[in-house]
Amino acid sequence: MTMEVSLFFANKRYHPKFQTHLDYDLPSDSVCPFIAKLESTHARLKQSIAEAQAHYQGPANTKHSAPPNIKIRDPVFILAKNI
């Protein structure tokens, strides 16, 4: 099962801001390599999550059947214990 939001968003109710721009003046020259490494780590993690989702999506989708084509006024059975 995949959550539609990140764990950070689930806990804090907002997304963290990871956008950095190396073109702007930074307070220290030692910050540039740190930001570059952070961006590369973020890109690798994003790719890894996408690969994991693709890996598990195929087998999960094969276990699900297509939903029935129910139209308005079609007779259906409902389990009363779930109401």
SEFIZA-3560 file (N, C-alpha, C; in Angstrom, 3 decimals):
REM SEFIZA-3560
<numar><xx>0.849</xx><yy>-1.176</yy><zz>0.000</zz><atom>N</atom></numar>
<numar><xx>0.000</xx><yy>0.000</yy><zz>0.000</zz><atom>CA</atom></numar>
<numar><xx>0.891</xx><yy>1.235</yy><zz>0.000</zz><atom>C</atom></numar>
<numar><xx>0.575</xx><yy>2.181</yy><zz>-0.853</zz><atom>N</atom></numar>
<numar><xx>1.367</xx><yy>3.397</yy><zz>-0.973</zz><atom>CA</atom></numar>
<numar><xx>0.578</xx><yy>4.568</yy><zz>-0.433</zz><atom>C</atom></numar>
<numar><xx>1.230</xx><yy>5.341</yy><zz>0.395</zz><atom>N</atom></numar>
<numar><xx>0.592</xx><yy>6.573</yy><zz>0.857</zz><atom>CA</atom></numar>
<numar><xx>0.703</xx><yy>7.607</yy><zz>-0.250</zz><atom>C</atom></numar>
<numar><xx>-0.268</xx><yy>8.455</yy><zz>-0.369</zz><atom>N</atom></numar>
<numar><xx>-0.255</xx><yy>9.489</yy><zz>-1.397</zz><atom>CA</atom></numar>
<numar><xx>0.555</xx><yy>10.700</yy><zz>-0.958</zz><atom>C</atom></numar>
<numar><xx>1.028</xx><yy>10.697</yy><zz>0.279</zz><atom>N</atom></numar>
<numar><xx>1.807</xx><yy>11.820</yy><zz>0.796</zz><atom>CA</atom></numar>
<numar><xx>3.070</xx><yy>11.280</yy><zz>1.444</zz><atom>C</atom></numar>
<numar><xx>4.060</xx><yy>12.151</yy><zz>1.616</zz><atom>N</atom></numar>
<numar><xx>5.295</xx><yy>11.738</yy><zz>2.270</zz><atom>CA</atom></numar>
<numar><xx>5.065</xx><yy>11.608</yy><zz>3.770</zz><atom>C</atom></numar>
<numar><xx>5.964</xx><yy>10.909</yy><zz>4.436</zz><atom>N</atom></numar>
<numar><xx>5.865</xx><yy>10.785</yy><zz>5.889</zz><atom>CA</atom></numar>
<numar><xx>5.998</xx><yy>12.146</yy><zz>6.563</zz><atom>C</atom></numar>
<numar><xx>6.832</xx><yy>13.015</yy><zz>6.000</zz><atom>N</atom></numar>
<numar><xx>6.990</xx><yy>14.363</yy><zz>6.549</zz><atom>CA</atom></numar>
<numar><xx>5.652</xx><yy>15.094</yy><zz>6.512</zz><atom>C</atom></numar>
<numar><xx>4.960</xx><yy>15.019</yy><zz>5.358</zz><atom>N</atom></numar>
<numar><xx>3.677</xx><yy>15.694</yy><zz>5.227</zz><atom>CA</atom></numar>
<numar><xx>2.654</xx><yy>15.077</yy><zz>6.170</zz><atom>C</atom></numar>
<numar><xx>2.681</xx><yy>13.761</yy><zz>6.321</zz><atom>N</atom></numar>
<numar><xx>1.738</xx><yy>13.094</yy><zz>7.215</zz><atom>CA</atom></numar>
<numar><xx>1.929</xx><yy>13.557</yy><zz>8.662</zz><atom>C</atom></numar>
<numar><xx>3.159</xx><yy>13.831</yy><zz>9.052</zz><atom>N</atom></numar>
<numar><xx>3.434</xx><yy>14.276</yy><zz>10.422</zz><atom>CA</atom></numar>
<numar><xx>3.250</xx><yy>15.769</yy><zz>10.609</zz><atom>C</atom></numar>
<numar><xx>3.712</xx><yy>16.562</yy><zz>9.653</zz><atom>N</atom></numar>
<numar><xx>3.748</xx><yy>18.021</yy><zz>9.827</zz><atom>CA</atom></numar>
<numar><xx>2.649</xx><yy>18.766</yy><zz>9.087</zz><atom>C</atom></numar>
<numar><xx>1.981</xx><yy>18.103</yy><zz>8.123</zz><atom>N</atom></numar>
<numar><xx>0.917</xx><yy>18.689</yy><zz>7.310</zz><atom>CA</atom></numar>
<numar><xx>1.416</xx><yy>19.760</yy><zz>6.337</zz><atom>C</atom></numar>
<numar><xx>2.690</xx><yy>19.753</yy><zz>5.998</zz><atom>N</atom></numar>
<numar><xx>3.235</xx><yy>20.590</yy><zz>4.934</zz><atom>CA</atom></numar>
<numar><xx>4.467</xx><yy>19.888</yy><zz>4.378</zz><atom>C</atom></numar>
<numar><xx>4.811</xx><yy>20.239</yy><zz>3.138</zz><atom>N</atom></numar>
<numar><xx>5.957</xx><yy>19.616</yy><zz>2.483</zz><atom>CA</atom></numar>
<numar><xx>7.223</xx><yy>20.412</yy><zz>2.793</zz><atom>C</atom></numar>
<numar><xx>8.340</xx><yy>19.725</yy><zz>3.036</zz><atom>N</atom></numar>
<numar><xx>9.591</xx><yy>20.459</yy><zz>3.246</zz><atom>CA</atom></numar>
<numar><xx>10.057</xx><yy>21.099</yy><zz>1.948</zz><atom>C</atom></numar>
<numar><xx>10.740</xx><yy>22.199</yy><zz>2.060</zz><atom>N</atom></numar>
<numar><xx>11.233</xx><yy>22.894</yy><zz>0.867</zz><atom>CA</atom></numar>
<numar><xx>12.700</xx><yy>22.520</yy><zz>0.663</zz><atom>C</atom></numar>
<numar><xx>12.979</xx><yy>21.815</yy><zz>-0.435</zz><atom>N</atom></numar>
<numar><xx>14.335</xx><yy>21.391</yy><zz>-0.742</zz><atom>CA</atom></numar>
<numar><xx>14.913</xx><yy>22.128</yy><zz>-1.933</zz><atom>C</atom></numar>
<numar><xx>14.205</xx><yy>23.117</yy><zz>-2.448</zz><atom>N</atom></numar>
<numar><xx>14.739</xx><yy>23.825</yy><zz>-3.591</zz><atom>CA</atom></numar>
<numar><xx>15.879</xx><yy>24.740</yy><zz>-3.150</zz><atom>C</atom></numar>
<numar><xx>17.007</xx><yy>24.567</yy><zz>-3.777</zz><atom>N</atom></numar>
<numar><xx>18.168</xx><yy>25.407</yy><zz>-3.515</zz><atom>CA</atom></numar>
<numar><xx>18.698</xx><yy>25.891</yy><zz>-4.851</zz><atom>C</atom></numar>
<numar><xx>19.305</xx><yy>27.034</yy><zz>-4.829</zz><atom>N</atom></numar>
<numar><xx>19.860</xx><yy>27.607</yy><zz>-6.054</zz><atom>CA</atom></numar>
<numar><xx>21.312</xx><yy>27.998</yy><zz>-5.797</zz><atom>C</atom></numar>
<numar><xx>22.200</xx><yy>27.313</yy><zz>-6.484</zz><atom>N</atom></numar>
<numar><xx>23.624</xx><yy>27.588</yy><zz>-6.290</zz><atom>CA</atom></numar>
<numar><xx>24.047</xx><yy>28.892</yy><zz>-6.964</zz><atom>C</atom></numar>
<numar><xx>23.163</xx><yy>29.468</yy><zz>-7.793</zz><atom>N</atom></numar>
<numar><xx>23.504</xx><yy>30.712</yy><zz>-8.479</zz><atom>CA</atom></numar>
<numar><xx>23.439</xx><yy>31.918</yy><zz>-7.551</zz><atom>C</atom></numar>
<numar><xx>22.677</xx><yy>31.813</yy><zz>-6.475</zz><atom>N</atom></numar>
<numar><xx>22.531</xx><yy>32.945</yy><zz>-5.562</zz><atom>CA</atom></numar>
<numar><xx>23.756</xx><yy>33.080</yy><zz>-4.663</zz><atom>C</atom></numar>
<numar><xx>23.944</xx><yy>34.265</yy><zz>-4.116</zz><atom>N</atom></numar>
<numar><xx>25.031</xx><yy>34.475</yy><zz>-3.160</zz><atom>CA</atom></numar>
<numar><xx>24.730</xx><yy>33.703</yy><zz>-1.882</zz><atom>C</atom></numar>
<numar><xx>25.675</xx><yy>32.908</yy><zz>-1.476</zz><atom>N</atom></numar>
<numar><xx>25.510</xx><yy>32.122</yy><zz>-0.262</zz><atom>CA</atom></numar>
<numar><xx>26.423</xx><yy>32.687</yy><zz>0.823</zz><atom>C</atom></numar>
<numar><xx>26.053</xx><yy>32.534</yy><zz>2.072</zz><atom>N</atom></numar>
<numar><xx>26.844</xx><yy>33.110</yy><zz>3.150</zz><atom>CA</atom></numar>
<numar><xx>28.250</xx><yy>32.531</yy><zz>3.262</zz><atom>C</atom></numar>
<numar><xx>28.450</xx><yy>31.326</yy><zz>2.778</zz><atom>N</atom></numar>
<numar><xx>29.752</xx><yy>30.691</yy><zz>2.936</zz><atom>CA</atom></numar>
<numar><xx>30.052</xx><yy>29.843</yy><zz>1.704</zz><atom>C</atom></numar>
<numar><xx>31.343</xx><yy>29.790</yy><zz>1.329</zz><atom>N</atom></numar>
<numar><xx>31.736</xx><yy>28.948</yy><zz>0.190</zz><atom>CA</atom></numar>
<numar><xx>31.630</xx><yy>27.463</yy><zz>0.518</zz><atom>C</atom></numar>
<numar><xx>31.694</xx><yy>27.117</yy><zz>1.791</zz><atom>N</atom></numar>
<numar><xx>31.607</xx><yy>25.707</yy><zz>2.170</zz><atom>CA</atom></numar>
<numar><xx>30.176</xx><yy>25.172</yy><zz>2.049</zz><atom>C</atom></numar>
<numar><xx>29.216</xx><yy>26.073</yy><zz>1.871</zz><atom>N</atom></numar>
<numar><xx>27.826</xx><yy>25.647</yy><zz>1.742</zz><atom>CA</atom></numar>
<numar><xx>27.558</xx><yy>25.047</yy><zz>0.364</zz><atom>C</atom></numar>
<numar><xx>28.224</xx><yy>25.528</yy><zz>-0.674</zz><atom>N</atom></numar>
<numar><xx>27.976</xx><yy>25.054</yy><zz>-2.046</zz><atom>CA</atom></numar>
<numar><xx>28.145</xx><yy>23.540</yy><zz>-2.194</zz><atom>C</atom></numar>
<numar><xx>29.242</xx><yy>22.950</yy><zz>-1.748</zz><atom>N</atom></numar>
<numar><xx>29.363</xx><yy>21.488</yy><zz>-1.876</zz><atom>CA</atom></numar>
<numar><xx>28.300</xx><yy>20.741</yy><zz>-1.068</zz><atom>C</atom></numar>
<numar><xx>27.937</xx><yy>21.287</yy><zz>0.103</zz><atom>N</atom></numar>
<numar><xx>26.917</xx><yy>20.647</yy><zz>0.929</zz><atom>CA</atom></numar>
<numar><xx>25.574</xx><yy>20.650</yy><zz>0.210</zz><atom>C</atom></numar>
<numar><xx>25.217</xx><yy>21.785</yy><zz>-0.390</zz><atom>N</atom></numar>
<numar><xx>23.944</xx><yy>21.880</yy><zz>-1.112</zz><atom>CA</atom></numar>
<numar><xx>23.955</xx><yy>20.980</yy><zz>-2.341</zz><atom>C</atom></numar>
<numar><xx>25.062</xx><yy>20.944</yy><zz>-3.046</zz><atom>N</atom></numar>
<numar><xx>25.158</xx><yy>20.079</yy><zz>-4.227</zz><atom>CA</atom></numar>
<numar><xx>24.999</xx><yy>18.613</yy><zz>-3.829</zz><atom>C</atom></numar>
<numar><xx>25.629</xx><yy>18.217</yy><zz>-2.718</zz><atom>N</atom></numar>
<numar><xx>25.524</xx><yy>16.838</yy><zz>-2.236</zz><atom>CA</atom></numar>
<numar><xx>24.084</xx><yy>16.548</yy><zz>-1.783</zz><atom>C</atom></numar>
<numar><xx>23.456</xx><yy>17.517</yy><zz>-1.128</zz><atom>N</atom></numar>
<numar><xx>22.077</xx><yy>17.361</yy><zz>-0.687</zz><atom>CA</atom></numar>
<numar><xx>21.135</xx><yy>17.181</yy><zz>-1.884</zz><atom>C</atom></numar>
<numar><xx>21.344</xx><yy>17.971</yy><zz>-2.928</zz><atom>N</atom></numar>
<numar><xx>20.512</xx><yy>17.839</yy><zz>-4.124</zz><atom>CA</atom></numar>
<numar><xx>20.718</xx><yy>16.491</yy><zz>-4.798</zz><atom>C</atom></numar>
<numar><xx>21.953</xx><yy>16.031</yy><zz>-4.862</zz><atom>N</atom></numar>
<numar><xx>22.220</xx><yy>14.734</yy><zz>-5.482</zz><atom>CA</atom></numar>
<numar><xx>21.623</xx><yy>13.601</yy><zz>-4.646</zz><atom>C</atom></numar>
<numar><xx>21.701</xx><yy>13.696</yy><zz>-3.330</zz><atom>N</atom></numar>
<numar><xx>21.097</xx><yy>12.692</yy><zz>-2.448</zz><atom>CA</atom></numar>
<numar><xx>19.589</xx><yy>12.686</yy><zz>-2.618</zz><atom>C</atom></numar>
<numar><xx>19.002</xx><yy>13.868</yy><zz>-2.686</zz><atom>N</atom></numar>
<numar><xx>17.555</xx><yy>13.976</yy><zz>-2.869</zz><atom>CA</atom></numar>
<numar><xx>17.126</xx><yy>13.343</yy><zz>-4.195</zz><atom>C</atom></numar>
<numar><xx>17.875</xx><yy>13.571</yy><zz>-5.254</zz><atom>N</atom></numar>
<numar><xx>17.563</xx><yy>12.991</yy><zz>-6.561</zz><atom>CA</atom></numar>
<numar><xx>17.674</xx><yy>11.464</yy><zz>-6.523</zz><atom>C</atom></numar>
<numar><xx>18.721</xx><yy>10.937</yy><zz>-5.852</zz><atom>N</atom></numar>
<numar><xx>18.885</xx><yy>9.484</yy><zz>-5.735</zz><atom>CA</atom></numar>
<numar><xx>17.746</xx><yy>8.863</yy><zz>-4.947</zz><atom>C</atom></numar>
<numar><xx>17.336</xx><yy>9.510</yy><zz>-3.852</zz><atom>N</atom></numar>
<numar><xx>16.243</xx><yy>8.989</yy><zz>-3.037</zz><atom>CA</atom></numar>
<numar><xx>14.931</xx><yy>8.995</yy><zz>-3.820</zz><atom>C</atom></numar>
<numar><xx>14.714</xx><yy>10.056</yy><zz>-4.558</zz><atom>N</atom></numar>
<numar><xx>13.496</xx><yy>10.152</yy><zz>-5.371</zz><atom>CA</atom></numar>
<numar><xx>13.460</xx><yy>9.027</yy><zz>-6.407</zz><atom>C</atom></numar>
<numar><xx>14.591</xx><yy>8.767</yy><zz>-7.056</zz><atom>N</atom></numar>
<numar><xx>14.694</xx><yy>7.690</yy><zz>-8.039</zz><atom>CA</atom></numar>
<numar><xx>14.491</xx><yy>6.331</yy><zz>-7.375</zz><atom>C</atom></numar>
<numar><xx>15.060</xx><yy>6.144</yy><zz>-6.200</zz><atom>N</atom></numar>
<numar><xx>14.930</xx><yy>4.884</yy><zz>-5.480</zz><atom>CA</atom></numar>
<numar><xx>13.477</xx><yy>4.617</yy><zz>-5.087</zz><atom>C</atom></numar>
<numar><xx>12.773</xx><yy>5.641</yy><zz>-4.648</zz><atom>N</atom></numar>
<numar><xx>11.370</xx><yy>5.486</yy><zz>-4.283</zz><atom>CA</atom></numar>
<numar><xx>10.541</xx><yy>5.138</yy><zz>-5.520</zz><atom>C</atom></numar>
<numar><xx>10.830</xx><yy>5.794</yy><zz>-6.640</zz><atom>N</atom></numar>
<numar><xx>10.104</xx><yy>5.510</yy><zz>-7.884</zz><atom>CA</atom></numar>
<numar><xx>10.336</xx><yy>4.062</yy><zz>-8.331</zz><atom>C</atom></numar>
<numar><xx>11.568</xx><yy>3.583</yy><zz>-8.203</zz><atom>N</atom></numar>
<numar><xx>11.874</xx><yy>2.198</yy><zz>-8.570</zz><atom>CA</atom></numar>
<numar><xx>11.151</xx><yy>1.215</yy><zz>-7.661</zz><atom>C</atom></numar>
<numar><xx>11.126</xx><yy>1.496</yy><zz>-6.360</zz><atom>N</atom></numar>
<numar><xx>10.440</xx><yy>0.615</yy><zz>-5.411</zz><atom>CA</atom></numar>
<numar><xx>8.944</xx><yy>0.579</yy><zz>-5.699</zz><atom>C</atom></numar>
<numar><xx>8.363</xx><yy>1.725</yy><zz>-6.007</zz><atom>N</atom></numar>
<numar><xx>6.938</xx><yy>1.760</yy><zz>-6.327</zz><atom>CA</atom></numar>
<numar><xx>6.649</xx><yy>0.963</yy><zz>-7.590</zz><atom>C</atom></numar>
<numar><xx>7.485</xx><yy>1.109</yy><zz>-8.603</zz><atom>N</atom></numar>
<numar><xx>7.293</xx><yy>0.367</yy><zz>-9.852</zz><atom>CA</atom></numar>
<numar><xx>7.443</xx><yy>-1.135</yy><zz>-9.616</zz><atom>C</atom></numar>
<numar><xx>8.390</xx><yy>-1.521</yy><zz>-8.756</zz><atom>N</atom></numar>
<numar><xx>8.640</xx><yy>-2.929</yy><zz>-8.461</zz><atom>CA</atom></numar>
<numar><xx>7.426</xx><yy>-3.584</yy><zz>-7.800</zz><atom>C</atom></numar>
<numar><xx>6.798</xx><yy>-2.898</yy><zz>-6.861</zz><atom>N</atom></numar>
<numar><xx>5.679</xx><yy>-3.473</yy><zz>-6.126</zz><atom>CA</atom></numar>
<numar><xx>4.330</xx><yy>-3.223</yy><zz>-6.798</zz><atom>C</atom></numar>
<numar><xx>4.268</xx><yy>-2.289</yy><zz>-7.722</zz><atom>N</atom></numar>
<numar><xx>3.000</xx><yy>-1.952</yy><zz>-8.357</zz><atom>CA</atom></numar>
<numar><xx>2.504</xx><yy>-3.083</yy><zz>-9.263</zz><atom>C</atom></numar>
<numar><xx>3.406</xx><yy>-3.697</yy><zz>-10.019</zz><atom>N</atom></numar>
<numar><xx>3.003</xx><yy>-4.762</yy><zz>-10.937</zz><atom>CA</atom></numar>
<numar><xx>2.333</xx><yy>-5.931</yy><zz>-10.238</zz><atom>C</atom></numar>
<numar><xx>2.980</xx><yy>-6.571</yy><zz>-9.259</zz><atom>N</atom></numar>
<numar><xx>2.328</xx><yy>-7.692</yy><zz>-8.572</zz><atom>CA</atom></numar>
<numar><xx>1.053</xx><yy>-7.285</yy><zz>-7.830</zz><atom>C</atom></numar>
<numar><xx>1.021</xx><yy>-6.085</yy><zz>-7.301</zz><atom>N</atom></numar>
<numar><xx>-0.177</xx><yy>-5.643</yy><zz>-6.581</zz><atom>CA</atom></numar>
<numar><xx>-1.345</xx><yy>-5.457</yy><zz>-7.536</zz><atom>C</atom></numar>
<numar><xx>-1.075</xx><yy>-4.947</yy><zz>-8.732</zz><atom>N</atom></numar>
<numar><xx>-2.146</xx><yy>-4.724</yy><zz>-9.697</zz><atom>CA</atom></numar>
<numar><xx>-2.712</xx><yy>-6.020</yy><zz>-10.258</zz><atom>C</atom></numar>
<numar><xx>-1.901</xx><yy>-7.084</yy><zz>-10.308</zz><atom>N</atom></numar>
<numar><xx>-2.401</xx><yy>-8.351</yy><zz>-10.846</zz><atom>CA</atom></numar>
<numar><xx>-3.400</xx><yy>-9.000</yy><zz>-9.903</zz><atom>C</atom></numar>
<numar><xx>-3.373</xx><yy>-8.667</yy><zz>-8.632</zz><atom>N</atom></numar>
<numar><xx>-4.288</xx><yy>-9.259</yy><zz>-7.652</zz><atom>CA</atom></numar>
<numar><xx>-5.647</xx><yy>-8.554</yy><zz>-7.637</zz><atom>C</atom></numar>
<numar><xx>-5.741</xx><yy>-7.412</yy><zz>-8.262</zz><atom>N</atom></numar>
<numar><xx>-6.995</xx><yy>-6.660</yy><zz>-8.255</zz><atom>CA</atom></numar>
<numar><xx>-7.758</xx><yy>-6.892</yy><zz>-9.557</zz><atom>C</atom></numar>
<numar><xx>-9.063</xx><yy>-7.026</yy><zz>-9.419</zz><atom>N</atom></numar>
<numar><xx>-9.889</xx><yy>-7.161</yy><zz>-10.616</zz><atom>CA</atom></numar>
<numar><xx>-10.495</xx><yy>-5.799</yy><zz>-10.951</zz><atom>C</atom></numar>
<numar><xx>-10.968</xx><yy>-5.679</yy><zz>-12.147</zz><atom>N</atom></numar>
<numar><xx>-11.595</xx><yy>-4.423</yy><zz>-12.576</zz><atom>CA</atom></numar>
<numar><xx>-12.900</xx><yy>-4.229</yy><zz>-11.807</zz><atom>C</atom></numar>
<numar><xx>-13.254</xx><yy>-2.997</yy><zz>-11.499</zz><atom>N</atom></numar>
<numar><xx>-14.508</xx><yy>-2.769</yy><zz>-10.768</zz><atom>CA</atom></numar>
<numar><xx>-15.700</xx><yy>-3.098</yy><zz>-11.656</zz><atom>C</atom></numar>
<numar><xx>-16.789</xx><yy>-3.529</yy><zz>-11.046</zz><atom>N</atom></numar>
<numar><xx>-17.966</xx><yy>-3.859</yy><zz>-11.858</zz><atom>CA</atom></numar>
<numar><xx>-18.572</xx><yy>-2.594</yy><zz>-12.464</zz><atom>C</atom></numar>
<numar><xx>-19.183</xx><yy>-2.759</yy><zz>-13.610</zz><atom>N</atom></numar>
<numar><xx>-19.811</xx><yy>-1.636</yy><zz>-14.299</zz><atom>CA</atom></numar>
<numar><xx>-21.243</xx><yy>-1.503</yy><zz>-13.768</zz><atom>C</atom></numar>
<numar><xx>-21.437</xx><yy>-0.702</yy><zz>-12.724</zz><atom>N</atom></numar>
<numar><xx>-22.743</xx><yy>-0.517</yy><zz>-12.104</zz><atom>CA</atom></numar>
<numar><xx>-23.293</xx><yy>0.832</yy><zz>-12.533</zz><atom>C</atom></numar>
<numar><xx>-24.524</xx><yy>0.800</yy><zz>-12.995</zz><atom>N</atom></numar>
<numar><xx>-25.178</xx><yy>2.034</yy><zz>-13.424</zz><atom>CA</atom></numar>
<numar><xx>-26.256</xx><yy>2.406</yy><zz>-12.415</zz><atom>C</atom></numar>
<numar><xx>-26.709</xx><yy>3.619</yy><zz>-12.485</zz><atom>N</atom></numar>
<numar><xx>-27.792</xx><yy>4.066</yy><zz>-11.610</zz><atom>CA</atom></numar>
<numar><xx>-29.023</xx><yy>3.213</yy><zz>-11.901</zz><atom>C</atom></numar>
<numar><xx>-29.681</xx><yy>2.811</yy><zz>-10.841</zz><atom>N</atom></numar>
<numar><xx>-30.886</xx><yy>1.978</yy><zz>-10.862</zz><atom>CA</atom></numar>
<numar><xx>-30.611</xx><yy>0.495</yy><zz>-11.113</zz><atom>C</atom></numar>
<numar><xx>-29.361</xx><yy>0.055</yy><zz>-11.183</zz><atom>N</atom></numar>
<numar><xx>-29.046</xx><yy>-1.367</yy><zz>-11.262</zz><atom>CA</atom></numar>
<numar><xx>-29.268</xx><yy>-1.992</yy><zz>-9.886</zz><atom>C</atom></numar>
<numar><xx>-29.851</xx><yy>-3.192</yy><zz>-9.819</zz><atom>N</atom></numar>
<numar><xx>-30.016</xx><yy>-3.847</yy><zz>-8.511</zz><atom>CA</atom></numar>
<numar><xx>-28.656</xx><yy>-4.349</yy><zz>-8.010</zz><atom>C</atom></numar>
<numar><xx>-28.388</xx><yy>-4.116</yy><zz>-6.736</zz><atom>N</atom></numar>
<numar><xx>-27.141</xx><yy>-4.563</yy><zz>-6.120</zz><atom>CA</atom></numar>
<numar><xx>-27.448</xx><yy>-5.124</yy><zz>-4.738</zz><atom>C</atom></numar>
<numar><xx>-26.564</xx><yy>-5.975</yy><zz>-4.231</zz><atom>N</atom></numar>
<numar><xx>-26.676</xx><yy>-6.517</yy><zz>-2.880</zz><atom>CA</atom></numar>
<numar><xx>-25.710</xx><yy>-5.752</yy><zz>-1.980</zz><atom>C</atom></numar>
<numar><xx>-26.168</xx><yy>-5.430</yy><zz>-0.776</zz><atom>N</atom></numar>
<numar><xx>-25.341</xx><yy>-4.710</yy><zz>0.188</zz><atom>CA</atom></numar>
<numar><xx>-25.310</xx><yy>-5.501</yy><zz>1.482</zz><atom>C</atom></numar>
<numar><xx>-24.132</xx><yy>-5.672</yy><zz>2.061</zz><atom>N</atom></numar>
<numar><xx>-24.028</xx><yy>-6.327</yy><zz>3.360</zz><atom>CA</atom></numar>
<numar><xx>-24.439</xx><yy>-5.342</yy><zz>4.442</zz><atom>C</atom></numar>
<numar><xx>-25.446</xx><yy>-5.695</yy><zz>5.211</zz><atom>N</atom></numar>
<numar><xx>-25.974</xx><yy>-4.790</yy><zz>6.232</zz><atom>CA</atom></numar>
<numar><xx>-25.001</xx><yy>-4.600</yy><zz>7.366</zz><atom>C</atom></numar>
<numar><xx>-24.115</xx><yy>-5.570</yy><zz>7.609</zz><atom>N</atom></numar>
<numar><xx>-23.186</xx><yy>-5.437</yy><zz>8.736</zz><atom>CA</atom></numar>
<numar><xx>-22.165</xx><yy>-4.309</yy><zz>8.520</zz><atom>C</atom></numar>
<numar><xx>-21.976</xx><yy>-3.859</yy><zz>7.293</zz><atom>N</atom></numar>
<numar><xx>-21.028</xx><yy>-2.772</yy><zz>7.011</zz><atom>CA</atom></numar>
<numar><xx>-21.676</xx><yy>-1.401</yy><zz>7.013</zz><atom>C</atom></numar>
<numar><xx>-22.954</xx><yy>-1.341</yy><zz>7.276</zz><atom>N</atom></numar>
<numar><xx>-23.653</xx><yy>-0.040</yy><zz>7.260</zz><atom>CA</atom></numar>
<numar><xx>-23.765</xx><yy>0.492</yy><zz>8.675</zz><atom>C</atom></numar>
//
